[in-house]
Amino acid sequence: MKLNHFKWKRWHYKNTTLLIFSLILFFLLAETPQVDSFIKQIGSLGYIGAFITGIFFVSTFTVAPAAVVLYHLADTLHPLEIAILAGLGAMVGDYIIFKYLRDKIFIELRPLFIKHGKPYIRILYKSPYFAWTVPIFGAFIIASPFPDEVGVGILGLSKIKRWQFFLLSLILNAVGIFLVVSFARLV
């Protein structure tokens, strides 16, 4: 037991390994009726439910039930209120992903990419164009229907400041949620 604990303690890729295992576990659990029911019950909490649903709206695995909750919230709450509150929740969800990727995963994997990466990757990373194109590309992905994890990961590669990330995430998610909720009210 001590030998395994020692190996784990010295294992350089702990966070990356935990991320992979947690994604597998989350993927298996996300499709269960209990999790689906839990997310739908959050919608009955009104404004607090909109905020919590926003946190779930950013994940690939929970975006569908979160969108259903937002759709039903549109029956009782104003779309702008839902957009702002769920946008704030989505900003929190994005920041959790951003912080974990930037401060844990990328730090662990950076030496691998520098040491074993192709020369053009190293040249691209040091390019002055990289500094301004990466945040734009990441923001485009967050604003699109693509999973936020990819856009947040790309923003994590950039040198974006924390306040810029918060503002960008809030605006992009609030606009996207407003469009979803407005569409739900029209239908």
Contacts in CASP RR format, 6 or more apart in sequence:
PFRMAT RR
TARGET T0000
AUTHOR 0000-0000-0000
METHOD contacts of the structure
MODEL  1
MKLNHFKWKRWHYKNTTLLIFSLILFFLLAETPQVDSFIKQIGSLGYIGA
FITGIFFVSTFTVAPAAVVLYHLADTLHPLEIAILAGLGAMVGDYIIFKY
LRDKIFIELRPLFIKHGKPYIRILYKSPYFAWTVPIFGAFIIASPFPDEV
GVGILGLSKIKRWQFFLLSLILNAVGIFLVVSFARLV
8 14 0 8 1.000
11 17 0 8 1.000
12 108 0 8 1.000
13 108 0 8 1.000
13 109 0 8 1.000
14 108 0 8 1.000
15 100 0 8 1.000
15 104 0 8 1.000
15 105 0 8 1.000
15 108 0 8 1.000
16 104 0 8 1.000
16 105 0 8 1.000
16 108 0 8 1.000
16 109 0 8 1.000
19 100 0 8 1.000
19 104 0 8 1.000
19 105 0 8 1.000
26 61 0 8 1.000
27 61 0 8 1.000
29 35 0 8 1.000
30 61 0 8 1.000
30 62 0 8 1.000
35 65 0 8 1.000
36 65 0 8 1.000
39 53 0 8 1.000
39 56 0 8 1.000
39 62 0 8 1.000
39 65 0 8 1.000
39 66 0 8 1.000
39 69 0 8 1.000
40 65 0 8 1.000
40 68 0 8 1.000
40 69 0 8 1.000
40 72 0 8 1.000
42 49 0 8 1.000
42 52 0 8 1.000
42 53 0 8 1.000
42 56 0 8 1.000
42 69 0 8 1.000
43 49 0 8 1.000
43 50 0 8 1.000
43 52 0 8 1.000
43 53 0 8 1.000
43 69 0 8 1.000
43 72 0 8 1.000
43 73 0 8 1.000
45 52 0 8 1.000
46 73 0 8 1.000
46 76 0 8 1.000
46 77 0 8 1.000
47 77 0 8 1.000
47 81 0 8 1.000
47 85 0 8 1.000
49 69 0 8 1.000
49 73 0 8 1.000
49 85 0 8 1.000
50 70 0 8 1.000
50 73 0 8 1.000
50 77 0 8 1.000
50 81 0 8 1.000
50 82 0 8 1.000
50 85 0 8 1.000
50 86 0 8 1.000
51 85 0 8 1.000
51 86 0 8 1.000
51 88 0 8 1.000
51 89 0 8 1.000
52 89 0 8 1.000
53 66 0 8 1.000
53 69 0 8 1.000
53 70 0 8 1.000
53 73 0 8 1.000
53 86 0 8 1.000
53 89 0 8 1.000
54 66 0 8 1.000
54 70 0 8 1.000
54 85 0 8 1.000
54 86 0 8 1.000
54 87 0 8 1.000
54 88 0 8 1.000
54 89 0 8 1.000
54 90 0 8 1.000
54 93 0 8 1.000
54 173 0 8 1.000
54 177 0 8 1.000
55 89 0 8 1.000
55 90 0 8 1.000
55 92 0 8 1.000
55 93 0 8 1.000
56 62 0 8 1.000
56 63 0 8 1.000
56 65 0 8 1.000
56 66 0 8 1.000
56 69 0 8 1.000
57 63 0 8 1.000
57 66 0 8 1.000
57 67 0 8 1.000
57 70 0 8 1.000
57 86 0 8 1.000
57 87 0 8 1.000
57 89 0 8 1.000
57 90 0 8 1.000
57 173 0 8 1.000
57 177 0 8 1.000
58 90 0 8 1.000
58 93 0 8 1.000
58 94 0 8 1.000
58 97 0 8 1.000
58 148 0 8 1.000
58 149 0 8 1.000
58 152 0 8 1.000
58 173 0 8 1.000
59 93 0 8 1.000
59 147 0 8 1.000
59 148 0 8 1.000
59 149 0 8 1.000
60 147 0 8 1.000
60 148 0 8 1.000
60 149 0 8 1.000
63 147 0 8 1.000
67 180 0 8 1.000
70 82 0 8 1.000
70 86 0 8 1.000
70 177 0 8 1.000
70 180 0 8 1.000
70 181 0 8 1.000
70 184 0 8 1.000
71 180 0 8 1.000
71 181 0 8 1.000
71 184 0 8 1.000
73 82 0 8 1.000
73 181 0 8 1.000
74 82 0 8 1.000
74 181 0 8 1.000
74 182 0 8 1.000
74 184 0 8 1.000
74 185 0 8 1.000
79 178 0 8 1.000
79 181 0 8 1.000
79 182 0 8 1.000
79 185 0 8 1.000
80 178 0 8 1.000
82 177 0 8 1.000
82 178 0 8 1.000
82 181 0 8 1.000
83 174 0 8 1.000
83 175 0 8 1.000
83 176 0 8 1.000
83 177 0 8 1.000
83 178 0 8 1.000
83 181 0 8 1.000
84 174 0 8 1.000
86 173 0 8 1.000
86 174 0 8 1.000
86 177 0 8 1.000
87 170 0 8 1.000
87 173 0 8 1.000
87 174 0 8 1.000
87 177 0 8 1.000
88 170 0 8 1.000
88 174 0 8 1.000
89 173 0 8 1.000
90 148 0 8 1.000
90 169 0 8 1.000
90 170 0 8 1.000
90 173 0 8 1.000
90 174 0 8 1.000
90 177 0 8 1.000
91 166 0 8 1.000
91 169 0 8 1.000
91 170 0 8 1.000
91 173 0 8 1.000
94 142 0 8 1.000
94 148 0 8 1.000
94 152 0 8 1.000
94 165 0 8 1.000
94 169 0 8 1.000
94 173 0 8 1.000
95 165 0 8 1.000
95 166 0 8 1.000
95 169 0 8 1.000
97 148 0 8 1.000
97 149 0 8 1.000
97 152 0 8 1.000
97 153 0 8 1.000
98 152 0 8 1.000
98 153 0 8 1.000
98 155 0 8 1.000
98 156 0 8 1.000
98 165 0 8 1.000
98 169 0 8 1.000
101 152 0 8 1.000
101 153 0 8 1.000
101 156 0 8 1.000
102 153 0 8 1.000
102 156 0 8 1.000
106 156 0 8 1.000
106 157 0 8 1.000
113 121 0 8 1.000
114 122 0 8 1.000
124 130 0 8 1.000
130 158 0 8 1.000
131 158 0 8 1.000
131 159 0 8 1.000
134 154 0 8 1.000
134 155 0 8 1.000
134 157 0 8 1.000
134 158 0 8 1.000
135 155 0 8 1.000
135 158 0 8 1.000
135 160 0 8 1.000
135 164 0 8 1.000
135 168 0 8 1.000
137 151 0 8 1.000
137 154 0 8 1.000
138 150 0 8 1.000
138 151 0 8 1.000
138 152 0 8 1.000
138 153 0 8 1.000
138 154 0 8 1.000
138 155 0 8 1.000
139 151 0 8 1.000
139 155 0 8 1.000
139 168 0 8 1.000
139 172 0 8 1.000
141 147 0 8 1.000
141 148 0 8 1.000
141 150 0 8 1.000
141 151 0 8 1.000
141 154 0 8 1.000
142 148 0 8 1.000
142 151 0 8 1.000
142 152 0 8 1.000
142 155 0 8 1.000
142 168 0 8 1.000
142 169 0 8 1.000
142 172 0 8 1.000
142 173 0 8 1.000
143 172 0 8 1.000
143 175 0 8 1.000
143 176 0 8 1.000
148 173 0 8 1.000
152 169 0 8 1.000
155 165 0 8 1.000
155 168 0 8 1.000
160 168 0 8 1.000
END
